[in-house]
Amino acid sequence: MKVLHSLLDISTNDAPPIGLTIGNFDGVHIGHRQLLTKIKSDCLEKGLKFVVVTFAPHPQKILQPGKERFLINSYETRRSLLSDLGVDYLVEVMFTRDFSTLSPEAFLTDYLLIYPKLKNMYLGYDFAFGANKEGGFDLVKTICEDRGIKVEIQPKFEFKNQVVSSSLIRERISSGNLSEVRDILGRNFCLEGVVVKGEGRGKRIGFPTANIQVNPDLIVPQKGVYVTRTCYEGMTYQSVTNIGNNPTFKDTNQIHIETNILDFDNDIYGENLEIEFLSKVRDERKFATVNDLIEQIKLDVQFSRDFLRIK
């Protein structure tokens, strides 16, 4: 898969015919995958290269600049997931405040119809675009079919009588409902980050932790203790991860992500880790004494070992 910033970056000397779809595809969940798999199959049948047009940064980053913790995946992970689905070209359009004011007609003309061999467009059932999302399927169909471009609308995808969406997944992650997140994503939720120095309390009480610094745009689960797996340098380790404010030691608004990698004592400061969340153990709570906290951590670790043994 080639990552580009304009359809014109596709070689125009021998420009291949293409079919494209548009969207943010945050999370690349089971609804996205069903849609993209169907489009890929149709493109292969018609002899078209498969193009996904998306945006970077995510529009919410520009339209709600104070908003944090909303992306399900990093942009790098999104690229990897889309590549796995057979996308030939990923066009990441730079989303800016000026771009957000474009009319639907201007977006179509300046960003999509500039490509000479656009043959098919595949739109989601709720597709809307342009300033104030004034553009929709009917407008696209009218403009494109006059140019011989076929436009198809794709059906909505439901799971357990709910329309699957990135917003639904964000709500489930925020509430700590990881089993439903796994069902809707089609995989376990993961967080990526860099190990940074903490205050060393975990090591002092016998449970050393890796303090993970993640991109502030990435969503994190509800505060609590989780059974996790940690991937480091291609190896996967059993782990227990705490997300919270360390209320036993002090109350703060800052969220910490601390992972106790079981049976592991390597120095990994500055290294990149991926934390895979499997199940919530308990809510975060304040303990009366450090000894009470230690006893609870022992129970958390044993619960996690038992859970991972079964898994």
N, C-alpha and C positions, 0 to 999 in steps of 0.2 A: 504494500500500500504506500502510495506517495502522499505526503502531506504538503499542501499548497495553500496559497492565500488568495488565489483568483482562478476562475475557470480558464482564463487565458494563459495560465502557467502550464496547462496541459499542452503538449506539443501541438502547435497549430500547422506545422508543415504537412503533417499527415494526421490531421485531427481525427481521432476515432469518434464514432457515434456514441453518445452517452445517454443513460437514463439516470435521473437524480432524484433525491429526496432531501428535505430540509428539516432541521430540528436541532434542539440542544443535546438530546440523547444523554442527559446526565444519569449516570448509573448503568446505562445500557441494560435495562431490566428485561424481564421475559416478554413484555409487550413490544418493546423495541426489537428484541431479537426475532420475534415472530414476523414483524413487519419487514425487517431488513433481510431475513432469510427468503421471504416471499419475493421481495424486489430483486434480490440477487438471482434467484431462479429465473425470473421473468427476463432479466437483462441477458443472462446466458442464452436463453431460448431465442432472443431477438438479436443476438450478436452485438450487444451494447456493453460498454464499460460502465461499471457501477460507481456513481459519484454520490458522496454525502456532503452536503453543504451545512456547516454548523458555524458557531460563533465563539470567539475567544477575545476577551474574557466573556464569561456568561453574562447575558443581559442584566441580570439582577445586580451584578457587581457595579454596573454603571448607573442603572435607574434607581437603585437603593444603595448608595455608596456607604452608608453606615452599617449595612447588614453583613454579619459574619456567620460562619458556620452553617453553610447551606449546600455546598457541593457534596454530592455523594462520592464522586471520584475525582482524582486529579485529572488535568487535561492529558497527561501522559498515559494514565490508565485508560481513559476514554479512547485514546488512539489505539492502544493495544487491543482493547475489546472489539473495536470496530474492524480492525485489521483481521482479527480472528474470524469475523463473519463474512469475509470475502470482499470487503470494500476495496475498489481499485484506486480511487482518489478521494482523499479527505480534504475538502476546501474549508479552511478555518478563516472566516471573514472577521476582520478586526471590528469589534463592536465598540463604538464610541457614542458620546452624546449627540454629535452631529448625525451619525448614522441612524440613530433612533428616530430622528425627525423625518427621514425619507418617506415619501409617499409610497404606497404599494406599487404603483406604476413605475416609479423611479427605481425601486429595488429590482423589479423584474427586468427592466430595460438595461440598467447599468451593471447588474451583477449576474444575471442568469442568461438573458437572451443575447448577450454579447458572444456566447459560444456558438459557432456556426453549425454544429452538428448535434444540438440538443434535440433528442427525438421523443423522450418520454419523461414526464414528471409524475412522481408518486407522492401524494400528500396525505398526512394523517387526517382522521375524521374531524378533529377539532383545530385544524390548521388555520392560523391567522397571523398576519404579518403587516409590516409597515407601521407608520406612526399611528399610535393608539390602536394598533391591531385592526385597522380598518379594511385590510385586504383579506379575502377568503377564497374558497374554492371557485365560486362562480366567476369572480374577477379573473383569476388565473386561467380558468378554462376559456373564457371569452378571448383574452389576449393571446393565449398560446395556440389555441386550435385554429385561429386565423392564420397562424404561421406554420401550420402542419405539425404541431407538437401535441402529442396525445397526453392528456391529463387524467390521472386516475386517483380516486379517493379511496383510502384504505379503511377498513372497519375498525371500530374500537375493540380493545382487548380487555376482557373481564376475568377476574380471578376471585372465586368465592363471592360472586354477585357484586363485586366492586370493580370499577374501572381502574385498571392499573396505571399509575402515573408516578413520576418522580416526586411529586408533592406528597402522595400517600406514603411512599417509602421514607421520605424525610420525617414525616410524623411518627412512623413506627420506630425509626432509629431513635428519635428524641425521647420516646416513651420506653425504650429498652426492650421492645418486643422483637427480639432477634429471630425467633423461629418464623414469624410472619415475614420479616425482612428477608430471610433466606428463601422462603417460598416465592416472594415476589421478584427478588433479584435473580433468583436461579443459582445463587452461590452465597457463601457467607460474606457478611459485611467486613471490609478490611480498612484499616487506617495505616498510612505510611508516614514516617517521620524520622528525624535525626535524634540520636541519643545525646542529651546534654547533661551537664553536671547539675545534680540536685543538692539537697542539704545533707545527704548521707544518712538519714534516719533509718531507712530500711536496713542498711548494712549493720548499723549499730544494734538493732534489735533482732538480727539473725535472718532477715529476709531482704537481701539486696535487690534493688529495683533499677531498671533502666528507665530514666525519665525521658519521655518521648516528646519532642517538639514538632507539632504538625502545622501545616499551613493553616492560617486563621480562616481561610475560606471553606475548609473541610468540616463537615458536620461530625459531631462526636455523640456517642450514645449518652443516655441519661446517666447521671451520677450513680456510681455503684461499683460492685466487684463482679468481674466476668471471667468465665473460663475462656481461655484464648490459646491460639497457637502463634508462635513468633517465627517468622522467616528471616534468616540472616545468612548471607552469602550462599544461597541455594539450599541451605539446610533448614529443617523445620523442627522447632522445639516446643514442648509443652510449657504453658505459662499461665499465670494468673494476673489479670490487669485491673488496676483500680483507677477509676475516673472520679475526681472530686476535688475538695478543698482542704483535705487533711484536717478535719474539724477537731480531732483529738489533741492536736498540737496547737492549732490556732485557727481562727475563723478568717477566711479571706474570700474574695470574690474570684480569685484567679483559679482556673481549672487546671489541674495537673493530671497527666496521663502517665502512670507508673506501672511498669511490667516486671513481675518477678518471673524470670525464666528459670524453670525448674532444672536442677542438676546442671547448672551452667555458671561458670565463674570467669569467663573471658573479659578482658578490658575492651569495651566496645564504644567508648566515648567518641563521638563524631561519626559513628557508623549509621547507615540507613537500615531501618527495620520495617517490616510489614507485620502488623498485628491483625490476626484473623479472629473475629469475635464469634464464639459458638453458643454461649448461654449465659444468662445473668445468674449470679449466685445470690446476691442480696443487695439491698440499698446501702449507700454509704451512711454511716452514723457516728456519732461522737461517743467515745468510751470514757468511763470515769477514770481509768488508770491506763498506763502504757501496758501493764501486764494483762489487763483485760483485752486490749487490742491484740497483743501477741497471741493469746489463746484463741481469739477469733480468727486470726490469720492462719493459724495451724489448721483450724477447721475448714477454712476456705481452700487451702492447699490440698487437703485430703479430699474434699468434695471434687475439686478439679481433677485430681489424679483418678478418682473413681469414674468420673464422667468421661474423661479422655480414654480410659481403659475400655469402657463400653463402646465408645465411638470407634 
